[in-house]
Amino acid sequence: MWTLIAKDLRVLRSSILTYALMAAAMILFFSRMEMGSAFIATWSIILPFFYVGRMCYQEEVDGGLGLLRSLPVSPGAIVASKFAGGLLLTIGGSFIGIAAGGLAHWLGWFAPQGGSSLQFISLAFPLALVLVLEGLFFLVFFTWDYKRASYVMLLPLLCFLPLAFPSLFRPVVGWVVDHITVDSGYFLLGLLLASLFCYLALGLLAGRVFSRRDVG
């Protein structure tokens, strides 16, 4: 499995560097704005999605799944390598966002408001969300193909619904904010663990589905 992960990382090495530099530049540039934390949180979702999407796109263009199925490699190992690689890239993308935000703060461009607890909230929620979305992305990819999986990338657009229907979503948003301010550390830790469990469950499901799929 580690050989497959290393293979994906080698194929993506130029894309990883390009996307990382782009994300760092965007965070540094927009950190000067009042909503600098929002840009860090947004890029902590976008960057891992870029990595995972590129990984699966390259695999499909190169016919990698068909080749791997012709080798003495189990379908479960193929799926596990993608999920493990996606997790590593997600963690790496989060560190890039934190490092860029820290550099902006050191340069005096970004002054976090709300204390460290608010910063933890602004990073923990995106990380939990992106793990679930990546798990769904991989599941659809291994069930069908990259084209259908790419539609999963549109799901974050649902986050804009509160802006379109403020009167409907304001009580919900207020309830969430009120409850995460009380023992938010335990709440967010539980949220991250739940999202990781969901990610692993989707990986197991993807492995079972892919083992029954006929890849040409």
C-alpha positions in Angstrom: 0.0 0.0 0.0 2.8 2.4 0.8 4.3 1.8 -2.6 1.0 3.0 -4.1 0.9 6.0 -1.9 4.5 6.9 -2.9 3.5 6.5 -6.6 0.6 8.9 -6.3 2.8 11.5 -4.5 5.5 11.2 -7.1 2.9 11.8 -9.9 1.5 14.8 -8.1 4.7 16.4 -6.9 4.6 19.3 -9.3 0.8 19.9 -8.7 1.4 19.7 -4.9 4.0 22.4 -5.1 2.0 24.6 -7.4 -1.3 24.4 -5.4 0.6 24.9 -2.1 2.3 28.1 -3.4 -1.0 29.3 -4.8 -2.8 28.7 -1.5 -0.1 30.4 0.5 -0.1 33.4 -1.8 -3.9 33.7 -1.6 -3.9 33.5 2.2 -1.1 36.0 2.6 -2.8 38.4 0.1 -6.3 38.2 1.6 -5.1 38.1 5.2 -5.0 41.9 5.1 -8.8 41.9 4.9 -11.1 42.0 7.9 -12.2 38.4 7.2 -8.7 37.0 7.0 -9.6 33.9 9.2 -12.4 33.0 6.7 -9.8 32.8 3.9 -7.6 30.5 5.9 -10.6 28.3 6.6 -11.7 28.4 3.0 -8.3 27.4 1.6 -8.0 24.6 4.2 -11.0 23.1 2.3 -10.0 24.0 -1.2 -6.4 22.9 -1.1 -7.1 19.3 0.0 -9.9 19.1 -2.6 -7.5 20.2 -5.3 -5.0 17.5 -4.3 -7.6 14.7 -4.1 -9.3 15.8 -7.3 -6.0 15.9 -9.2 -5.0 12.5 -7.8 -8.2 10.8 -9.1 -8.2 12.7 -12.4 -4.6 11.6 -13.1 -5.5 8.0 -12.2 -8.4 8.0 -14.6 -6.5 9.7 -17.5 -3.6 7.3 -17.2 -5.9 4.3 -16.9 -4.3 3.6 -13.6 -7.2 1.7 -12.0 -7.4 -0.8 -14.8 -3.6 -1.3 -14.7 -3.6 -1.8 -10.9 -6.4 -4.3 -11.1 -4.4 -6.4 -13.6 -1.5 -6.6 -11.0 -1.4 -8.8 -8.0 -2.8 -6.0 -5.8 -6.1 -6.4 -3.9 -8.9 -3.9 -4.6 -8.9 -3.1 -0.8 -5.2 -2.1 -1.0 -5.9 0.2 -4.0 -8.7 1.9 -2.2 -6.8 2.1 1.1 -3.8 3.7 -0.6 -6.1 6.5 -2.0 -7.8 7.2 1.3 -4.5 7.1 3.2 -2.8 9.4 0.6 -5.8 11.7 0.7 -5.6 11.9 4.5 -1.8 12.8 4.3 -2.5 15.5 1.7 -5.3 16.9 3.8 -3.1 17.1 6.9 -0.3 18.7 4.8 -2.8 21.2 3.3 -3.9 22.2 6.8 -0.3 22.8 7.9 0.3 24.9 4.8 -2.8 27.1 5.7 -1.6 27.4 9.3 1.9 28.2 8.3 0.8 30.9 5.8 -1.6 32.4 8.4 1.2 32.3 11.0 3.6 34.1 8.5 0.9 36.7 7.8 0.5 37.3 11.5 4.2 37.6 12.0 4.4 40.2 9.2 1.6 42.1 10.9 -0.8 41.6 8.0 -3.2 39.3 9.9 -4.5 40.0 13.5 -6.7 37.1 14.6 -9.7 38.2 16.5 -11.6 36.1 19.1 -8.6 34.4 20.6 -7.1 31.0 20.0 -10.3 29.2 20.7 -12.0 31.0 17.7 -9.1 30.2 15.5 -9.3 26.5 16.6 -13.0 26.6 15.7 -12.3 28.2 12.3 -9.8 25.4 11.4 -11.5 22.4 13.0 -14.8 22.8 11.2 -13.3 23.0 7.7 -11.0 20.0 8.5 -14.0 17.9 9.7 -16.0 19.0 6.6 -13.3 18.2 4.1 -12.7 14.7 5.5 -16.4 13.8 5.0 -16.4 15.4 1.5 -13.2 13.6 0.5 -14.6 10.3 1.7 -17.7 10.9 -0.5 -15.5 11.9 -3.4 -13.5 8.7 -3.2 -16.6 6.6 -2.8 -18.2 8.0 -5.9 -14.9 7.7 -7.8 -14.4 4.1 -7.0 -18.1 3.3 -7.6 -18.4 5.1 -11.0 -15.7 7.5 -12.3 -14.0 10.9 -11.8 -16.7 12.8 -13.7 -19.4 11.8 -11.3 -17.1 12.2 -8.3 -16.4 15.8 -9.4 -20.0 16.7 -8.6 -19.2 16.2 -4.9 -17.0 19.3 -5.1 -20.1 21.3 -5.6 -21.5 20.3 -2.2 -19.6 23.1 -0.3 -21.8 25.6 -2.2 -24.6 24.6 0.1 -22.8 26.6 2.8 -24.1 29.7 1.0 -27.7 28.8 1.7 -27.7 30.7 5.0 -26.9 33.9 2.9 -29.7 33.2 0.5 -32.3 32.4 3.3 -31.1 34.3 6.3 -34.4 34.3 8.2 -34.6 30.5 7.9 -31.1 29.7 8.9 -30.3 32.4 11.4 -31.8 30.4 14.4 -29.8 27.3 13.4 -26.6 29.2 13.0 -27.2 31.0 16.3 -27.8 27.6 18.1 -24.6 26.2 16.7 -22.5 29.2 17.7 -24.0 29.2 21.2 -23.2 25.6 21.8 -19.7 25.5 20.4 -18.7 28.3 22.7 -19.3 26.1 25.7 -16.7 23.4 26.1 -15.9 23.9 22.4 -12.6 22.0 22.7 -14.4 18.8 23.6 -17.1 19.4 21.1 -14.7 20.1 18.2 -12.5 17.1 19.2 -15.6 14.9 19.1 -16.5 16.5 15.7 -13.0 15.7 14.3 -13.1 12.1 15.6 -16.6 11.6 14.1 -15.5 13.0 10.7 -12.5 10.7 10.8 -14.7 7.7 11.7 -17.0 8.7 8.8 -13.9 8.9 6.5 -12.8 5.4 7.5 -16.4 4.0 7.1 -16.6 5.5 3.6 -13.2 3.9 2.8 -14.5 0.5 3.9 -17.6 0.9 1.8 -15.6 2.1 -1.2 -13.3 -1.0 -0.9 -16.3 -3.3 -1.0 -17.9 -1.5 -3.9 -14.6 -1.4 -5.9 -14.0 -5.1 -5.4 -17.2 -5.8 -7.3 -16.6 -3.3 -10.0 -15.4 -4.4 -13.4 -12.7 -2.0 -14.4 -11.7 -2.1 -18.1 
